[in-house]
Amino acid sequence: MRATSSRESLCEWRIEGQGQISLSVEPNVVETEGEGVPTEFGITGVYPNPFNDQTLVRFSIPDQGGTTLTLYDLMGKRVSELLDRRLAAGEHSLIVDGASLPSGRYYLKLRLKSREATQEITKIK
């Protein structure tokens, strides 16, 4: 289970002079869209849902801060920490790769400070 940005690659390798190799890593979050700061907190969409291998999760946060997005199974067991980083206020999206998940229902939980939002998603094969 992994989360990837909507960009094509998370990292870029470059071979520099005299055998030096450098690695630059892109953050695994997503894009901030539009202008202005949202007034609402929450998961604003999951598409497609149900999904097969990947799904796009859109969410808005009205304040900057440490943000987590966690995937849980129906029994409440944490399956994966999809996002754990400081984000700016705004609209964000994250591509979730669920190819390795068995079919079933899961819950996404978005957290920022004392706020929480939950969204049910369904994986089908």
Protein Blocks (a to p, Z undefined) as FASTA:
>chain_A
ZZddfbfbfbdcdddeehiacdddddfbdcdehedjdfbecdfbdcddddfkbccddddd
fbgcddddddddfkopafbdfbgcdddeddddddddfklpccddddddddehjbccdddd
dddZZ
